[in-house]
Amino acid sequence: QARTVESGGGLAQSGGSLTLSCAASGFSLKEYTVTWYKEPLGRGRAPLASITQMGASTDYADSVKGRFKITRDDTKNTVYLQMNNLQPADTTDYYCYTPFSSWGQGTHVTVSS
């Protein structure tokens, strides 16, 4: 079954950085636009950042512009989300999505003040 596998979450201090990874399982990620989502507790998933095929273009939610950077390495079948200047409000679960695959388990980020 085609799915994404998220990793890289954990604990960070306010102002710190983390890099999340989204690896494809069962399919080739390079064929698709990939989007990172967050899912705050009790709220729906909201898109944060997306990257098109070959990294031709990227798009960011206003809340993460200038702090987060999405990149892809198609040789590793992986998309990354570099998260800088993390804030407590960034504490939540993160998921990556493609139109072809099932949702993964996500990865949790906790930012302490």
C-alpha positions in Angstrom: 0.0 0.0 0.0 1.3 3.4 -0.9 1.8 5.5 2.2 4.0 8.2 3.7 6.1 7.8 6.8 6.8 10.9 8.8 9.7 11.2 11.3 11.9 13.7 13.0 9.5 15.1 15.6 10.5 15.6 19.2 11.1 18.2 21.8 12.6 21.6 21.0 13.0 24.7 22.9 11.4 28.0 21.9 13.6 29.5 19.1 15.1 26.1 18.3 14.9 24.0 15.1 13.8 20.6 14.0 13.8 18.9 10.6 10.9 16.6 9.7 11.2 13.9 7.1 8.5 12.4 4.9 9.5 9.2 3.2 7.5 7.4 0.6 6.7 3.7 1.0 5.4 1.7 -1.9 5.6 4.5 -4.5 7.8 7.1 -6.1 7.4 10.5 -4.4 9.0 12.4 -7.3 5.8 12.1 -9.3 3.7 14.2 -6.9 3.3 17.5 -5.1 3.8 16.9 -1.4 2.2 19.0 1.3 3.0 19.1 5.0 0.0 19.6 7.3 -0.4 20.3 11.0 -3.3 19.0 13.1 -3.7 20.8 16.4 -5.7 18.9 19.0 -9.4 19.1 18.4 -9.0 20.9 15.1 -8.8 19.8 11.5 -5.6 19.4 9.5 -4.3 22.6 8.0 -1.7 22.9 5.2 1.6 24.4 6.1 3.9 24.0 3.1 3.9 22.3 -0.2 6.4 21.5 -2.9 5.7 20.6 -6.5 7.5 18.1 -8.7 11.3 18.6 -8.9 10.9 21.4 -6.4 9.8 23.8 -9.1 7.8 25.8 -6.7 6.9 26.0 -3.0 4.1 27.6 -1.0 3.7 28.3 2.7 1.0 29.3 5.1 1.4 32.8 6.5 2.1 31.4 9.9 5.3 29.7 8.9 6.6 31.9 6.1 10.2 32.8 6.8 10.5 30.2 9.5 9.9 26.8 7.7 11.4 25.5 4.5 10.2 22.6 2.5 12.7 20.7 0.3 12.8 17.4 -1.5 15.4 14.8 -2.4 13.9 12.5 -5.0 17.0 10.3 -4.9 16.0 9.4 -1.4 12.3 9.4 -2.1 11.9 11.9 0.8 10.6 15.4 1.4 11.8 17.5 4.3 10.4 20.3 6.5 13.1 22.5 8.1 11.5 24.2 11.0 13.3 27.2 12.5 12.5 29.6 15.3 10.0 27.2 16.7 7.4 28.6 19.0 5.1 26.9 21.6 2.2 27.4 19.2 4.0 25.0 16.8 3.3 22.2 19.2 1.2 19.7 17.4 1.2 16.6 15.1 2.6 17.0 11.6 1.7 14.9 8.5 2.7 14.9 4.9 0.3 14.1 2.1 0.4 13.3 -1.6 -2.7 12.7 -3.8 -1.6 9.1 -4.4 -1.0 7.8 -0.9 -2.7 7.1 2.4 -2.1 9.4 5.4 0.8 8.3 7.6 1.0 8.2 11.3 2.4 11.6 11.6 5.1 12.9 13.9 4.7 15.0 17.0 6.5 18.2 17.8 6.6 19.8 21.2 8.1 23.2 21.7 8.8 24.3 25.3 8.8 27.9 26.3 
